[in-house]
């Protein structure tokens, strides 16, 4: 089970674009990971209606969820 915590810290305003970019790249990595997992499963020829298919879907959804959390953080920073 994934547990989320909220952190609060301060940075210089000049560092904000760099920090936002770091977060954006983190979200990008999660999305790339989900696509790679999907591609690997598709190329394996394993039935989607299997235990492996279920695990793959869970892994993809988890990666996408992590990306969404990071995008939400970036939105909150911008707001």
GIKA-V938668 format. One record per residue. RES is the residue in one small letter. PHI is phi in whole degrees, -180 to 180 (* if undefined). Layout:
BEGIN
RES & PHI
RES & PHI
END
This chain:
BEGIN
x & *
x & -85
x & -110
x & -109
x & -131
x & -97
x & -115
x & -133
x & -150
x & -117
x & -139
x & -67
x & -58
x & -67
x & -87
x & -60
x & -60
x & -66
x & -67
x & -63
x & -64
x & -60
x & -64
x & -60
x & -66
x & -64
x & -63
x & -59
x & -62
x & -61
x & -69
x & -62
x & -59
x & -67
x & -66
x & -64
x & -63
x & -63
x & -63
x & -62
x & -67
x & -61
x & -74
x & -74
x & 78
x & -71
x & -66
x & -66
x & -91
x & -138
x & -62
x & -63
x & -63
x & -63
x & -65
x & -63
x & -61
x & -62
x & -62
x & -65
x & -63
x & -65
x & -62
x & -68
x & -64
x & -62
x & -62
x & -62
x & -61
x & -67
x & -61
x & -64
x & -61
x & -64
x & -58
x & -65
x & -65
x & -66
x & -64
END
